[in-house]
Amino acid sequence: MKDGLIEILIIADESGSMGGMKNDVIGGYNEFLETHQAMPGEAKVTFVKFNSDYQIVHNGVNVKDVPKLTPTSYMPGGSTALLDAVGRTIDEVGKRLANTPESEKPEKVICVIMTDGEENCSMEYTTKQIAEKIKEQTDTWKWEFTFIGADQNAWSTAQSMGIHNSTTYNVNQTGKMFKSMSNYTASTRSFVSSKGATAQMSVADSLNLNDADLQAEIDKYAKNPDANTQTP
């Protein structure tokens, strides 16, 4: 493994119901990029968006080379093939990493799944198959999964997929949710680069911070990835 390298997988809902949150998603994702692009060291990003269809927009790209989202690159529409998106992402990223030289493989892979709706149109994978895949990636390859659901029982959906970290948020909090995701991924990157000397802050803990404190956490990581953070 490449010492200190982290890969962040983001699987983002682009179904029609996300239309009212379009600007918040674009702005939040771009802020996530800015945070990581300002941090020293190397990180890779895999960005997947899904509705009735599925698209890997960036597959293991250096975060400094990832372009921002725009109103033409994130256009909500269609249904919610959540299971197919998760299953295909695991398969395709897993295949790429299997063919990556050991010295270039990330030390840590974290996968963040974001949706505002329940599964309704997957054709390739069942919930049971996804749970088995996630268990293998978690147990064997030490991937870390987080499920973020808007206006739904995120805990129940996450548990059915074998994901133990989940957060529910109100759609009106979409901007803050993305800030919380930025803080979670930055704190995880700091945790990996410092060999556990710093603490990780979950999305849920980040979401519970007031706006000023959350922004202060994000700003701190952008300046220094090894800065201490609050303990979850």
N, C-alpha and C positions, 0 to 999 in steps of 0.2 A: 504493500500500500504506500501511497505517497503521503508522507508525514504532514498532518495538519489540513489535508485537502478534504473539503466537504462538498457534496453534491446535493442540491435542493431541487426536489421534484414538486412542481405545483400543478395540480389537476383542477382546472377551473371550469365551472358550469357556464355555458354560453347559450343556455336554452332561452326560449321566448320570455319566460317569467323574470329573467334577469334584466329585461329592458329598462325598467325603472331605476336600476342600480348601475347602469352602464357607465356613467361618468365617474361614479365612486370607485368602480372596479378598475377603470383605466388609471385614474389618479392614484389609487392605492397600490396597484401593481408597479407603477412607475416609481413611487416613493420607495417601495421595496428594493427595486433595482438601484436607485440612488444610494440607499443606505449601504448596500453591499459593495457597490462600485467605489465608495469612499473608504472602505475598510482595507487595510494592508493585507497582503497575502493573496492567495488564489482560492476561488470558489467556482463551482460550475452550476449551471442552471438547466433543468429540463422543464419546459413549459408546455403543458397540454391543455387544450380547450375542447369541450365536448357539448353537443346537444343531441340530436338524433344521430349525428356523425361524430367523428373523432379525428383530431389532428394534433400531431406532435409538431409544435411550432419551432421549438429549439430542443435539441437532444444532446445534453452534456456539453453545453457551450460555456466558455469562460464568461463569468458574469459581466466583466468589463466590455465584452463584445456584444452583449444582448441589447437589441434596440427596444425603445419604449413602445408600449401599446398606443394605438391611435383609434379614433372612431371608425376607421376602415379596417383595422386588424382585429377589432373585437366588436362583433355585430350580433347580438342575441337574436335567437330564433329557433324554432323547432322544439323537440321534446327532450327527455332526460335519460340518456343511455349511460347511467352512472356505472353500472357493473362492467359494461364493455370497456369504458374508458379506463377504469382502474386495472382490469385484467390485461388489457393490451399494453398499458404503460409498463406494468411490471414485467411482462414478457419481453417487450422491445428494449427496455433499459437493461434488464437482466442479460439479454443476449449481447448487447453492446459491451457491458462490463465484463462478461465472460471472455470476450475477444480483446479486451484491453490488457496490455502488459501489466504485470503485477506492480511494477514500480510506478505506474500511472493511475492505479485504481484509487478511488477516494477512501479516506479513512472512515468516513461516516456518510451515510445516505439518509436524508430525511424526506418524507413524502407528506405533503399537505394537500388534502382533498377538500374542495370548497363547493358547496351546492346550496340552492335555495329550495330544491324540490326533491321529492322522492323518486326513486327509480321507476320508469314507466315504459321503456321501449328497448331494453337490451336484448340481443339475439344470440350472442356468443357465450356468455358466462352466466352462471347462476350464483346466488348468494353463497351457497355452500362452496363452490369452486373458488370464489374470491377469498373467502375465509381461509381456505387451505393454502392459497397462494401467499396471503399476508402472513400466515403463521410460519411458512417456510422462509420468507424473506426476513421476518423478525427473528426467528430462532437460529437460522443457519447463517444469515448474512448480516444480522444486526441492524437492519433497516429500522427506522423509527417513523411510525405513522401517526398523523393527527387528522381528525375529521372535524370540519367546521360546517355546521348546518344553520341556515337562516330560517327562523319561524317554524321549527320542527323539533321533534324529539331526537336530537343529534345523538344522544347517548344510546338510544335503542338501535338506531341505524348503524352506528359505529360498532356496537357490540355484536350485531348480526354478522358483520364483516370481520370480526376478530380484531377490531381496533380498540385499544383501551384508553386512548387520549381523545377526548371530544369536547366540543364547545358549541353551545347554542347561542345565537345572537339575533337581535331584532334587525330587520332590513334597514331600519333607520340608522343603525350603527355600522353600516357597511364600511364607511371610511375608517372608523375606529378599529373595526375588526382587521382591516388590512394593516393598520399601524401595529396592532397586536401581533399579527403574523410576522411583520418585519422584525419586531423586537424578539419574538421567539426564535426565529431563524438566526438572527445576529447573535443572540446569547448562546445558541447552540454552536455556532461557528467559533465563538470565543472559547467555549468550553472545550472544544476539540483542539483548537490551536494552543491552548494553555495546559493541555493534558489534565483537565478537570480542576484546575486551580480556581476557575470561576464557576458560577452557578448558572444553570439553565432556567429561563423563565417561560412557563407555558403560555399558550394563547389565552387560556382562561384567566390566569393571574395577570397577564398584561391588560386584558380587557377590563379588569377590575380597578386598574389604576385611574386616577383622574387624568384629564387630557394633558395637563402641564407635566405631570410626573412621567407619563408615558412618552411624551416627546423628549423629555430630558434623557430617558433611557436610550432612545433611538439615537439621539445626538451623540451620546457618550460612546456608543459603539462605532459610529462613523468616524470618530476621532481616535479611538483606541480600542481595538478588538479584545484586549486583555483586561479592560476595566472591570471592576467588580460590579455585580448586579445584585438586586435584592434576591433573597432566597425564596423560591416558590413555597 
